[in-house]
Amino acid sequence: MASRSLGGLGGSRGGGGKKSLSARNAAVERRNLITVCRFSVKTLIDRSCFETIDDSSPQFNNFAAILEQILSHRLKGQVTWFGYESPRSFWDYIRVACRKVSQNCICSIENMENISSSRAKGRAWIRVALMEKHLSEYISTALRDFKTTRRFYEDGAIVLGEEANMLAGMLLGLNAIDFSFCLKGQGLDGSIPAVIDYTPYMKFIQSSDSISSDEEELRTLGSSDSSGSSTPETVGPPFVMDENIWFNKCKRVRQKYQLALEQKGYLEELLRLRENQLSESVSQNKILLQRIEDSELAHKLEKEQLEYIIVELQDQLTVLKNNDLRSRQELTAHLTNQWPSPGALDVNAVALDTLLYRKHNKQWYEKSYQSLDQLSAEVSLSQTSLDPGHSQEGDGKQDSLINEGKEDTPSLLGLCGSLTSVASYKSLTSLKSNDCLASPTAEMTSPGLTPS
């Protein structure tokens, strides 16, 4: 029993040790990839100061291999209909997770004719994203889509850990580099796997104790040697190495100086161009200001002219209104003077009423006229009585003419009383058009009225 329990305990310890070992290996793998990626980004930024980064640059090829390894770390395979799991490229994940990026290049890469494999499309995407300076934005957008990331990657992947945020931050520095790639080169061949070169990032630093022990060993070997020629041999190589190091540093400084001179010339040329543009803009601005002043002056003069015209038109309108009012008053006075007075209208109405009454009672047949001259004189007398100027002179004559016919009766008084107003005169005038009343002038001029 004790042996079995010890055996079970040993098995459990062995299982726990395997798990811890696998966890350590996964953590070391993630840390190695992130660290070498950071070194690769720094190397690219440093190299871009001296030359253009393209497909032939070993620093870029190493960076592309590192990024491909990071995005392919613990990537799930694609399960087929038969239950088998086929390998998958990181392009399948990028294609789905980076659709939300504005103005993305996913569709352009999908439609490329010279690229067929999924791995080649992923490599083309890395190059296009670097040329567009949007690689960090693509990675950040893909990592924010945690649901899609969990669907494509297993637990322990770099894109699912804390290292993912560091990855997006360190890729942001690549936006300052101008890349130039050819999307038809051999680097897009999907059949060749990506291999990382770690040698540029490896450096051995010897401790001080180790250096002292090496010097002691060399001194011991030199004392045992009778020729004594080992000392210059041991001293020579360090000086040669120092000379090479200084030569490389001098060459690098010279390249930086030449690059600074080129940048200075470019900036001076750009400054001259901007100064010329500024002077042209200042001259154009002066011309525009002068045009604005001229237009404002013309507008002011036009406004004053319009105001003067408006005032003049108002004065003319006032004069026309006064003339119109004066004309109306004169016309009213003229019409009032031509119309007969109410007293004259009453006298004329009584005369006409008397003539109509005589005609109605056939008094014209009882009176004989001596001649046609007497008839015309009486007609002219009647017309003269209708004239307002002779109304006062003819009052007595008219009364005598009325009294010669017949004495006033009550019926005649009532009839005369009804013609004492202007309204009665107007109503009497309208009776002239009636068939039962004939005009006295027509009766007098008819042949039947001639005196016998």
Buried (B, 14 or more C-beta within 10 A) or exposed (E): EEEEEEEEEEEEEEEEEEEEEEEEEBEEBBEBBBEBBBBBBBBBBEBBEEEEBEBEBEBBBBBBBBBBBBBBBBBBEEEEEEEEEEEBBBBBBBBBBBBEBEEBBBEEBEEBEEBEBBBBBBBBBBBBBBBBBBBBBBBBBBBEBEEBBBEBBEEBBBBBBEBBEBBBEBBBBBEEBEBEBEBEEEBBEBEEEBEBBEEEBEEEEEEEEEEEEEEEEBEEEBEEEEEEEBEEEBEEEEEEEEEEEEEEEEEEEEEEEEEEEEEEEEEEEEEEEEEEEEEEEEEEEEEEEEEEEEEEEEEEEEEEEEEEEEEEEEEEEEEEEEEEEEEEEEEEEEEEEEEBEEEBBBBBBBBBBBBBBBBEEEBBEEEEBEEEEEBEEBBEBBEBBBEBEBBEEBBEEBEEBBEEBBEEEEEBEEBBEEBBBBEBBEEBEEEEEEEEEEEBEEEBEEEEBEEE
